[in-house]
Amino acid sequence: MYGLVKCALLLCAATAAYSFNLGERDVVFHLFHRGSPQVSEPLLLSVNSIMTSSFSLARRTIFTIHNHGETVAGNFNAFVIPAHLAAEDVNVIAVDWSPGSKLYTEGLANARQCGRLIAEFINILTTTFSYDSELIRIVGLGLGGHIAGIAARNSNQPIPHIIALDPSLHGWTHNPEILNPDDANIVEVLHTTAGLIGYDYPLGDLDFYPSGGSGQSGCLDDACSHSYAYVFYAESIRQAVDGGNEFVGTACNSYEEARNLRCSGPRDAIFGGIEVKEVEMGIYIFLTNIRPPFARD
């Protein structure tokens, strides 16, 4: 895959049990900020852990949730964390739930509990520390996309913005915990392997189908197309710094139009970026370049 190099973030890793019963200490919240952009500060689900950390109540907070088979030091965070820290002075909390997500089936079984533990962490922030929930964004990849919804809907205060990157398909069609538009004020979804690895039908307020959503330009397999979900997202965040093109979507009348690239509506929605979306909704497509930068003129 062109231009993708595995980057390693230096983490203070926590050891946790490998089981289907995901406990509080099996999920670690790794805090990054501009003062420590590469070495994380691991936080546990407790008031004392947060109180004694360098978490700033004055900054926006981005939660990132990796997919199954990854760790907090995987490619997803290696792209997304540096992009956010380059664009803004934010708290980035990378959720490490790898002890319960080594296999897809295990991650699927643990998704509900993982989301609820993230919600507990958010509730400590908003209740004990009076942190403004309007400053929170949750970004999840694959299973992490559905977990973002579970976390938001179980939070005491409304979450303004979820971005689900190629949320998983298998095991979710009739799953009551599936991501849905009511989980946050704006639920934004990017489909890059629709109907293959990722969920096919729209799940949010805003659903983007780049290149039709099922396979990405320049990719020869599903894994490549799936990874492009976070590559596109990271590029959309860096646009605030680099001044590159935005991923501007063309509106579609239906899911079928999007999958067949037959949309001809207005170009009035932008995927990703650092701004919090407030009223945008609909189904959109956009085309990409075969090499980075991927956003077209």
C-alpha positions as CSV (number, residue, x, y, z in Angstrom):
1,M,0.0,0.0,0.0
2,Y,1.4,3.3,-1.1
3,G,2.9,5.7,1.4
4,L,1.8,3.8,4.6
5,V,4.6,3.2,7.0
6,K,4.0,1.6,10.4
7,C,4.8,4.2,13.0
8,A,5.4,3.2,16.6
9,L,4.3,5.4,19.4
10,L,6.2,5.0,22.7
11,L,3.7,4.0,25.3
12,C,3.8,3.2,29.0
13,A,1.9,-0.1,28.4
14,A,-0.3,-1.8,31.1
15,T,-0.5,-5.5,31.3
16,A,-4.1,-6.9,31.5
17,A,-5.9,-10.2,31.4
18,Y,-6.9,-11.9,28.2
19,S,-10.5,-12.9,28.6
20,F,-14.1,-12.3,27.4
21,N,-14.9,-10.7,30.7
22,L,-13.5,-7.2,30.1
23,G,-12.8,-5.5,33.5
24,E,-11.9,-2.0,34.5
25,R,-8.2,-2.6,34.5
26,D,-8.3,-4.3,31.1
27,V,-9.0,-0.9,29.5
28,V,-6.3,1.8,29.8
29,F,-6.7,5.4,28.7
30,H,-3.4,6.7,27.2
31,L,-3.2,10.5,27.4
32,F,-1.2,12.4,24.8
33,H,-0.8,16.2,24.4
34,R,1.6,18.7,22.9
35,G,3.8,18.5,25.9
36,S,4.1,14.8,25.5
37,P,3.1,13.9,21.9
38,Q,4.9,10.5,21.6
39,V,5.1,9.1,25.2
40,S,1.7,8.4,26.7
41,E,0.5,9.0,30.3
42,P,-1.6,5.9,31.1
43,L,-4.7,6.6,33.1
44,L,-7.0,4.2,34.9
45,L,-10.7,4.5,35.5
46,S,-10.5,6.5,38.7
47,V,-10.8,10.0,40.0
48,N,-7.4,9.9,41.5
49,S,-5.7,8.8,38.3
50,I,-7.2,11.7,36.3
51,M,-6.7,14.2,39.1
52,T,-2.9,13.5,39.3
53,S,-2.5,13.5,35.5
54,S,-1.7,16.3,33.1
55,F,-5.2,16.2,31.6
56,S,-6.2,19.8,30.9
57,L,-9.8,20.9,31.6
58,A,-9.2,23.8,29.2
59,R,-8.5,21.7,26.1
60,R,-10.7,19.8,23.8
61,T,-10.5,16.1,24.1
62,I,-10.3,13.5,21.4
63,F,-11.0,9.9,22.3
64,T,-9.6,7.3,19.8
65,I,-10.7,3.7,19.9
66,H,-8.7,1.1,17.9
67,N,-10.1,-1.9,16.0
68,H,-9.7,-5.6,16.9
69,G,-6.3,-7.2,16.4
70,E,-4.5,-3.9,17.1
71,T,-3.0,-2.2,20.1
72,V,-3.0,1.4,21.1
73,A,0.4,1.7,19.3
74,G,-1.0,0.5,16.0
75,N,-1.2,2.4,12.7
76,F,-4.6,3.9,13.4
77,N,-3.3,5.9,16.3
78,A,0.1,6.5,14.6
79,F,-1.8,8.5,12.0
80,V,-4.6,10.0,14.0
81,I,-2.8,11.2,17.2
82,P,0.0,13.2,15.5
83,A,-2.6,14.7,13.1
84,H,-4.8,16.0,15.9
85,L,-1.8,17.3,17.9
86,A,-0.4,19.1,14.9
87,A,-3.8,20.8,14.2
88,E,-4.8,21.7,17.8
89,D,-3.7,21.9,21.4
90,V,-5.9,19.0,22.6
91,N,-6.0,16.1,25.0
92,V,-5.9,12.9,23.0
93,I,-7.0,9.9,25.0
94,A,-6.2,6.7,23.1
95,V,-8.3,3.9,24.5
96,D,-6.3,0.6,24.8
97,W,-8.8,-2.3,24.9
98,S,-6.4,-4.8,23.2
99,P,-6.6,-7.4,26.0
100,G,-10.2,-8.0,25.0
101,S,-9.9,-7.6,21.3
102,K,-7.2,-9.8,20.0
103,L,-9.7,-11.8,17.8
104,Y,-12.7,-10.3,16.1
105,T,-15.2,-12.6,17.9
106,E,-13.6,-11.6,21.2
107,G,-13.8,-7.9,20.4
108,L,-17.4,-8.2,19.2
109,A,-18.3,-9.9,22.6
110,N,-16.5,-7.2,24.5
111,A,-17.6,-4.1,22.6
112,R,-20.6,-3.3,24.8
113,Q,-18.5,-3.5,28.0
114,C,-15.7,-1.5,26.5
115,G,-18.1,1.3,25.5
116,R,-19.6,1.4,28.9
117,L,-16.2,1.7,30.6
118,I,-15.3,4.6,28.2
119,A,-18.6,6.2,29.2
120,E,-17.7,5.8,32.9
121,F,-14.4,7.6,32.2
122,I,-16.3,10.5,30.4
123,N,-18.8,10.7,33.3
124,I,-16.0,11.1,35.8
125,L,-14.7,14.0,33.7
126,T,-18.1,15.7,33.4
127,T,-19.4,15.0,36.9
128,T,-16.4,15.1,39.2
129,F,-14.3,17.6,37.3
130,S,-17.2,19.6,35.6
131,Y,-15.5,19.1,32.2
132,D,-17.6,20.4,29.4
133,S,-18.9,17.5,27.3
134,E,-19.2,19.9,24.3
135,L,-15.4,19.7,24.1
136,I,-15.4,15.9,23.4
137,R,-15.1,14.0,20.1
138,I,-15.0,10.2,19.9
139,V,-13.3,8.6,16.9
140,G,-13.4,4.9,16.4
141,L,-12.2,2.4,13.7
142,G,-14.0,-0.8,12.8
143,L,-15.4,-2.3,16.0
144,G,-14.2,1.0,17.6
145,G,-16.8,2.8,15.5
146,H,-19.7,1.0,17.2
147,I,-18.0,1.3,20.6
148,A,-17.9,5.1,20.1
149,G,-21.7,5.0,19.8
150,I,-22.0,2.8,22.9
151,A,-19.8,5.2,24.9
152,A,-21.7,8.3,23.8
153,R,-25.1,6.9,24.5
154,N,-24.1,5.8,28.0
155,S,-22.5,9.2,28.9
156,N,-24.4,11.4,31.3
157,Q,-24.0,14.4,29.1
158,P,-24.6,14.6,25.3
159,I,-21.6,14.1,23.1
160,P,-21.5,16.6,20.2
161,H,-19.6,14.6,17.6
162,I,-18.7,10.9,16.8
163,I,-16.7,9.9,13.8
164,A,-16.9,6.2,12.9
165,L,-14.3,5.1,10.5
166,D,-15.4,2.1,8.4
167,P,-17.5,0.6,11.3
168,S,-17.6,-3.2,11.3
169,L,-20.2,-5.2,9.5
170,H,-20.1,-8.8,10.8
171,G,-22.2,-9.3,13.9
172,W,-23.9,-5.9,13.8
173,T,-26.9,-6.2,11.4
174,H,-29.3,-7.2,14.2
175,N,-27.1,-6.1,17.1
176,P,-29.0,-3.8,19.5
177,E,-25.8,-1.9,20.3
178,I,-25.2,-0.9,16.7
179,L,-24.1,2.7,16.0
180,N,-27.0,4.9,15.3
181,P,-27.7,8.7,14.6
182,D,-29.1,9.2,18.1
183,D,-25.8,8.4,19.8
184,A,-24.5,12.0,19.5
185,N,-25.5,15.3,18.2
186,I,-23.7,14.5,15.0
187,V,-22.8,10.9,14.0
188,E,-20.4,11.0,11.0
189,V,-19.5,7.8,9.3
190,L,-16.9,6.9,6.6
191,H,-17.4,3.7,4.7
192,T,-14.3,2.4,2.8
193,T,-15.1,-1.4,2.7
194,A,-18.9,-1.2,2.6
195,G,-20.4,-4.7,2.6
196,L,-17.0,-6.4,2.9
197,I,-15.3,-5.6,6.2
198,G,-17.2,-2.5,7.0
199,Y,-20.9,-1.8,7.4
200,D,-22.7,-1.1,4.1
201,Y,-25.9,0.8,4.9
202,P,-25.9,4.4,6.4
203,L,-25.5,4.4,10.1
204,G,-25.2,8.1,11.0
205,D,-26.4,11.6,10.3
206,L,-23.7,12.0,7.8
207,D,-22.5,9.0,5.8
208,F,-19.6,9.3,3.3
209,Y,-18.9,6.7,0.6
210,P,-15.5,7.6,-1.0
211,S,-15.2,6.0,-4.4
212,G,-18.5,4.3,-3.8
213,G,-17.5,3.0,-0.4
214,S,-16.5,-0.7,-1.1
215,G,-13.0,-0.3,-2.4
216,Q,-10.5,2.5,-2.5
217,S,-8.4,3.8,-5.5
218,G,-4.9,2.3,-5.4
219,C,-5.8,-0.6,-3.1
220,L,-5.7,-4.3,-4.1
221,D,-7.3,-5.8,-1.0
222,D,-9.9,-5.0,1.6
223,A,-7.3,-4.5,4.4
224,C,-5.8,-1.6,2.4
225,S,-9.2,0.0,1.7
226,H,-10.1,-0.4,5.4
227,S,-6.8,1.4,6.5
228,Y,-7.6,4.3,4.1
229,A,-10.4,5.2,6.5
230,Y,-8.0,6.5,9.1
231,V,-5.5,7.8,6.4
232,F,-8.3,10.0,4.9
233,Y,-9.3,11.1,8.4
234,A,-5.8,12.0,9.4
235,E,-5.4,14.0,6.2
236,S,-8.6,15.8,6.8
237,I,-7.3,16.9,10.3
238,R,-3.9,18.0,9.0
239,Q,-5.7,20.1,6.3
240,A,-6.1,22.8,9.0
241,V,-2.3,23.0,9.2
242,D,-1.1,22.1,5.7
243,G,-3.8,24.1,3.9
244,G,-4.5,21.2,1.5
245,N,-7.7,20.2,-0.2
246,E,-10.8,19.2,1.8
247,F,-12.8,16.0,1.2
248,V,-15.9,17.7,-0.2
249,G,-18.9,15.4,-0.6
250,T,-21.5,15.3,-3.4
251,A,-25.0,14.7,-2.0
252,C,-26.8,11.5,-3.0
253,N,-30.6,10.7,-3.0
254,S,-30.0,7.2,-1.7
255,Y,-27.5,4.6,-0.6
256,E,-27.8,2.9,-4.0
257,E,-26.8,6.1,-5.8
258,A,-23.8,6.4,-3.5
259,R,-22.6,2.8,-4.1
260,N,-22.9,3.2,-7.9
261,L,-21.4,6.7,-7.9
262,R,-24.5,8.2,-9.5
263,C,-24.9,11.2,-7.2
264,S,-25.5,14.6,-8.6
265,G,-26.6,16.7,-5.7
266,P,-24.9,19.8,-4.2
267,R,-21.3,19.6,-2.9
268,D,-22.1,20.9,0.5
269,A,-20.6,18.6,3.1
270,I,-17.0,18.1,4.2
271,F,-15.7,14.8,5.7
272,G,-13.7,15.0,8.9
273,G,-11.8,18.1,9.7
274,I,-11.4,19.8,13.1
275,E,-14.6,21.7,13.2
276,V,-17.6,20.3,15.1
277,K,-20.5,19.8,12.8
278,E,-23.9,20.9,13.9
279,V,-26.7,20.5,11.3
280,E,-25.2,18.5,8.4
281,M,-26.9,15.3,7.4
282,G,-27.3,13.0,4.4
283,I,-25.5,10.5,2.2
284,Y,-22.4,11.7,0.2
285,I,-19.6,10.5,-2.1
286,F,-16.2,11.9,-2.9
287,L,-13.5,10.8,-5.2
288,T,-9.8,10.6,-4.2
289,N,-6.4,10.7,-5.7
290,I,-4.5,7.4,-6.0
291,R,-1.6,8.8,-4.0
292,P,-1.4,11.3,-1.1
293,P,-2.6,13.9,-0.8
294,F,-5.8,12.0,-1.4
295,A,-8.3,15.0,-1.3
296,R,-9.0,16.4,-4.8
297,D,-9.3,20.0,-5.9
